Amino acid sequence: MNNDFLNIMETRSKRLSKSHRRIAEYVSQNFDKVAYMTAAKLGNAVGVSESTVVRFAIECGFEGYPEFSRHLHELIPSKLTSAQRTEITNMRLEEGEILNKVLSSDIDKLKNTLSQIDQKVFYSAADAIINSRNIYIMGVRSSSALAGFMHYYFSLIFDNVRLISSTTGSEMFEQIFKAGKGDIVIGISFPRYSKRVVHAMEYAKSKGACLIALTDSSESPIARPADYTLLAKSDMVSFADSLVAPMSIINALIATIGKKKGDHIQKVFNELEALWDEHDVYEKSNA
């Protein structure tokens, strides 16, 4: 957790009431859980009323508990272990309401992503991809699904796309060894951030490649060296990562690039359709 935030709480706790000091102590020791608690649940955990928790948040300099909670929430995602995520999931979700909560949360992530993404950066990144010499795509662990999806469709559009596998860290470096000026390296990483992708992005930068980061925050370690950063919300509602918003960004990239390369795309898919028909790849409608 951010030390400045802890220091502020510690300083102010000296002049807080006894009940507020109890809340401050609990938050300091359990910030990973508190970020996902309502004011009422935090009050129950500490043994104070919901209104006392709200007043505590205001004493800490926030407009109210929602802002206090958001501040905690933004600070900790990269620090949560899978075990902590599981514990928080069990605490937050009641059986019978999971479907509604997960889908509603994903809808909110899409809305927040749309409202916050820098569209100028997005379209500039799309142009950079189109004009690149070679395209390298990296994503490991849960982000490997995103990288694989992007690679599949980019491979239909471009002849110069490479998906970087992550068997070992050294192999990642070997696969981007030839990347340099004129090439694009796309790194995809969300909390908990992969050190392999971070180090590979830094290495590609040192070689002169242009970097595109698809991640959740401008403070993400892969955003720091990036030339273009595409931000997508991925706040967890369970121990599983939510990939809805970043997947939507990738869809938008594919659609944008496809629009710009319309004639080429049409030619490619006409040839593919003939190939698929020849080899009976897809089921055909009887209608």
C-alpha positions as CSV (number, residue, x, y, z in Angstrom):
1,M,0.0,0.0,0.0
2,N,1.1,3.6,-0.7
3,N,3.3,4.7,2.2
4,D,2.2,8.4,1.8
5,F,-1.4,7.3,2.4
6,L,-0.4,5.3,5.5
7,N,1.7,8.2,6.8
8,I,-1.3,10.6,6.4
9,M,-3.5,8.2,8.3
10,E,-0.9,7.7,11.1
11,T,-0.4,11.5,11.4
12,R,-4.1,12.2,11.5
13,S,-5.0,9.3,13.8
14,K,-3.3,11.2,16.7
15,R,-6.1,13.6,16.8
16,L,-8.9,11.2,15.8
17,S,-11.5,9.8,18.2
18,K,-11.0,6.4,19.7
19,S,-13.4,4.8,17.2
20,H,-11.7,6.5,14.3
21,R,-8.3,5.3,15.4
22,R,-9.7,1.7,15.5
23,I,-10.8,2.1,11.9
24,A,-7.4,3.5,10.9
25,E,-5.6,0.6,12.5
26,Y,-7.9,-1.9,10.9
27,V,-7.5,-0.3,7.5
28,S,-3.7,-0.2,7.8
29,Q,-3.6,-3.9,8.6
30,N,-6.3,-5.1,6.2
31,F,-6.2,-2.6,3.3
32,D,-6.5,-5.4,0.7
33,K,-9.9,-6.4,2.1
34,V,-11.1,-2.9,3.1
35,A,-10.8,-1.7,-0.5
36,Y,-13.6,-4.1,-1.4
37,M,-15.8,-3.5,1.7
38,T,-18.8,-1.2,1.9
39,A,-18.9,1.3,4.7
40,A,-21.4,-0.9,6.5
41,K,-19.2,-4.1,6.3
42,L,-16.2,-2.1,7.5
43,G,-18.2,-0.8,10.4
44,N,-19.3,-4.4,11.3
45,A,-15.7,-5.6,11.1
46,V,-14.4,-2.9,13.4
47,G,-17.5,-2.7,15.7
48,V,-18.6,0.8,14.8
49,S,-21.6,2.2,12.9
50,E,-21.7,2.9,9.2
51,S,-22.0,6.6,9.8
52,T,-18.8,6.5,11.9
53,V,-16.9,4.9,9.0
54,V,-18.2,7.6,6.7
55,R,-17.1,10.4,9.1
56,F,-13.7,8.7,9.3
57,A,-13.3,8.9,5.5
58,I,-14.1,12.6,5.6
59,E,-11.6,13.1,8.5
60,C,-9.0,11.5,6.2
61,G,-9.6,14.3,3.6
62,F,-12.0,12.5,1.3
63,E,-15.4,13.8,0.2
64,G,-17.0,10.6,1.5
65,Y,-16.5,6.8,1.7
66,P,-16.8,6.1,-2.0
67,E,-13.8,8.3,-2.8
68,F,-11.9,6.7,0.1
69,S,-12.7,3.3,-1.2
70,R,-11.7,4.2,-4.8
71,H,-8.4,5.5,-3.5
72,L,-7.6,2.2,-1.8
73,H,-8.9,0.2,-4.7
74,E,-6.5,2.0,-7.1
75,L,-3.5,1.5,-5.0
76,I,-3.5,-2.2,-4.4
77,P,-4.4,-4.4,-7.4
78,S,-0.9,-5.4,-8.3
79,K,-0.2,-6.5,-4.7
80,L,-3.0,-9.0,-4.3
81,T,-2.1,-12.6,-4.3
82,S,-4.4,-15.3,-5.7
83,A,-5.2,-16.4,-2.2
84,Q,-6.2,-12.9,-1.2
85,R,-8.4,-12.5,-4.3
86,T,-10.2,-15.7,-3.4
87,E,-10.8,-14.5,0.1
88,I,-12.1,-11.2,-1.1
89,T,-14.4,-12.9,-3.6
90,N,-15.9,-15.1,-0.9
91,M,-16.4,-12.0,1.2
92,R,-18.0,-9.8,-1.5
93,L,-20.2,-12.2,-3.4
94,E,-23.3,-13.9,-2.1
95,E,-24.4,-17.1,-3.9
96,G,-27.3,-16.2,-6.2
97,E,-26.1,-12.7,-7.0
98,I,-22.8,-13.6,-8.7
99,L,-24.1,-13.5,-12.3
100,N,-25.6,-10.0,-11.9
101,K,-22.6,-8.6,-10.1
102,V,-20.0,-9.9,-12.5
103,L,-21.9,-8.8,-15.7
104,S,-22.8,-5.4,-14.1
105,S,-19.1,-5.0,-13.1
106,D,-18.0,-5.8,-16.7
107,I,-20.5,-3.3,-18.1
108,D,-19.1,-0.6,-15.8
109,K,-15.5,-1.4,-16.9
110,L,-16.5,-0.9,-20.5
111,K,-18.2,2.4,-19.8
112,N,-15.3,3.6,-17.7
113,T,-12.8,2.5,-20.4
114,L,-14.7,4.4,-23.1
115,S,-14.9,7.6,-21.1
116,Q,-11.2,7.6,-20.1
117,I,-9.3,6.3,-23.1
118,D,-7.4,8.9,-25.1
119,Q,-8.8,8.5,-28.6
120,K,-6.1,10.4,-30.2
121,V,-3.5,8.0,-28.8
122,F,-5.7,5.0,-29.8
123,Y,-5.9,6.1,-33.5
124,S,-2.2,7.1,-33.5
125,A,-1.3,3.6,-32.2
126,A,-3.4,2.0,-35.0
127,D,-1.5,4.1,-37.6
128,A,1.8,3.1,-36.1
129,I,0.8,-0.6,-36.3
130,I,-0.2,-0.2,-40.0
131,N,3.1,1.5,-40.9
132,S,5.4,-0.8,-38.9
133,R,8.0,-3.0,-40.4
134,N,7.3,-5.9,-38.1
135,I,4.8,-6.5,-35.3
136,Y,5.6,-8.4,-32.1
137,I,2.8,-9.2,-29.6
138,M,3.5,-10.2,-26.0
139,G,1.1,-11.3,-23.2
140,V,1.6,-14.0,-20.6
141,R,-0.6,-15.8,-18.1
142,S,-4.2,-14.6,-18.4
143,S,-3.1,-11.9,-20.8
144,S,-1.9,-14.6,-23.2
145,A,-5.5,-15.1,-24.3
146,L,-5.6,-11.4,-25.4
147,A,-2.3,-11.7,-27.1
148,G,-3.4,-14.9,-29.0
149,F,-6.7,-13.3,-30.1
150,M,-4.9,-10.2,-31.4
151,H,-2.3,-12.3,-33.2
152,Y,-4.9,-14.4,-34.9
153,Y,-6.7,-11.5,-36.5
154,F,-3.5,-9.4,-37.2
155,S,-2.1,-12.5,-39.0
156,L,-5.0,-12.3,-41.4
157,I,-4.2,-8.6,-42.1
158,F,-0.4,-8.5,-42.0
159,D,2.4,-10.7,-43.1
160,N,4.8,-9.5,-40.5
161,V,3.2,-10.5,-37.1
162,R,4.9,-12.6,-34.5
163,L,3.4,-13.9,-31.2
164,I,6.0,-14.0,-28.5
165,S,5.8,-17.2,-26.5
166,S,6.6,-17.2,-22.8
167,T,8.1,-20.6,-22.1
168,T,11.1,-18.9,-20.4
169,G,12.2,-15.4,-19.9
170,S,15.3,-15.8,-22.0
171,E,13.3,-17.2,-24.9
172,M,11.2,-14.0,-25.0
173,F,14.4,-11.9,-25.4
174,E,15.6,-14.2,-28.1
175,Q,12.3,-13.8,-30.0
176,I,12.5,-10.0,-30.0
177,F,16.3,-9.9,-30.5
178,K,15.9,-8.6,-34.0
179,A,13.3,-6.0,-33.1
180,G,14.4,-2.4,-33.7
181,K,13.7,0.9,-35.4
182,G,10.6,0.6,-37.5
183,D,9.1,-2.3,-35.6
184,I,6.2,-2.3,-33.2
185,V,6.2,-4.3,-29.9
186,I,2.8,-4.6,-28.3
187,G,2.9,-5.5,-24.6
188,I,-0.3,-6.7,-22.8
189,S,-0.2,-6.9,-19.0
190,F,-2.7,-6.4,-16.1
191,P,-2.3,-6.8,-12.3
192,R,-0.4,-8.7,-11.3
193,Y,2.0,-7.4,-13.8
194,S,4.4,-9.9,-15.4
195,K,8.1,-9.2,-14.9
196,R,8.8,-11.1,-18.2
197,V,6.7,-8.7,-20.2
198,V,8.1,-5.6,-18.3
199,H,11.7,-6.6,-18.9
200,A,11.0,-7.6,-22.5
201,M,9.4,-4.2,-23.2
202,E,12.3,-2.4,-21.7
203,Y,14.7,-4.4,-23.8
204,A,12.7,-3.7,-27.0
205,K,12.8,0.0,-26.1
206,S,16.6,-0.1,-25.8
207,K,16.7,-1.6,-29.3
208,G,14.8,1.3,-30.8
209,A,11.4,-0.4,-31.3
210,C,8.2,1.6,-30.9
211,L,6.1,0.3,-27.9
212,I,2.4,0.0,-27.4
213,A,1.2,-0.9,-23.9
214,L,-2.3,-2.3,-23.3
215,T,-2.7,-2.1,-19.6
216,D,-4.9,-0.7,-16.8
217,S,-3.0,2.3,-15.5
218,S,-0.5,5.0,-16.6
219,E,1.4,3.9,-13.5
220,S,1.7,0.3,-14.9
221,P,5.3,-0.8,-15.3
222,I,4.8,-1.5,-19.0
223,A,3.2,2.0,-19.6
224,R,6.4,3.8,-18.4
225,P,8.6,2.9,-21.5
226,A,5.6,2.9,-23.9
227,D,5.2,5.3,-26.8
228,Y,1.5,4.7,-26.9
229,T,-0.5,3.5,-23.8
230,L,-4.1,2.1,-24.2
231,L,-5.8,2.0,-20.9
232,A,-8.6,-0.5,-20.2
233,K,-10.2,-1.2,-16.8
234,S,-9.7,-4.6,-15.4
235,D,-10.7,-4.3,-11.7
236,M,-11.4,-7.7,-10.4
237,V,-14.8,-8.8,-9.1
238,S,-13.5,-12.3,-8.3
239,F,-10.1,-14.1,-8.3
240,A,-10.3,-14.3,-12.1
241,D,-9.1,-11.3,-14.2
242,S,-11.7,-9.4,-16.1
243,L,-10.6,-9.2,-19.7
244,V,-13.8,-7.7,-21.2
245,A,-12.5,-4.1,-21.6
246,P,-9.1,-4.9,-23.0
247,M,-10.6,-7.4,-25.4
248,S,-12.9,-4.6,-26.6
249,I,-10.0,-2.3,-27.1
250,I,-8.3,-5.1,-29.2
251,N,-11.6,-5.5,-31.2
252,A,-11.6,-1.8,-31.9
253,L,-8.0,-1.9,-33.0
254,I,-8.8,-4.7,-35.4
255,A,-11.8,-2.9,-36.8
256,T,-9.9,0.4,-37.2
257,I,-7.0,-1.3,-39.0
258,G,-9.4,-3.4,-41.1
259,K,-11.3,-0.2,-42.2
260,K,-8.0,1.5,-43.2
261,K,-6.9,-1.5,-45.1
262,G,-10.3,-2.3,-46.6
263,D,-9.4,-3.4,-50.1
264,H,-6.6,-5.6,-48.8
265,I,-8.9,-7.2,-46.2
266,Q,-11.6,-7.9,-48.8
267,K,-9.1,-9.6,-51.1
268,V,-7.7,-11.7,-48.1
269,F,-11.1,-12.9,-47.0
270,N,-12.3,-13.7,-50.6
271,E,-9.2,-16.0,-50.9
272,L,-9.8,-17.5,-47.4
273,E,-13.4,-18.2,-48.1
274,A,-12.5,-20.1,-51.2
275,L,-9.8,-22.0,-49.2
276,W,-12.3,-22.8,-46.4
277,D,-14.9,-24.1,-48.8
278,E,-12.3,-26.2,-50.6
279,H,-11.3,-27.9,-47.4
280,D,-14.8,-28.0,-45.8
281,V,-13.7,-26.0,-42.8
282,Y,-17.1,-24.7,-41.6
283,E,-20.5,-26.1,-41.3
284,K,-22.8,-24.9,-44.1
285,S,-26.4,-23.8,-43.5
286,N,-29.0,-26.0,-45.0
287,A,-31.2,-23.0,-45.8
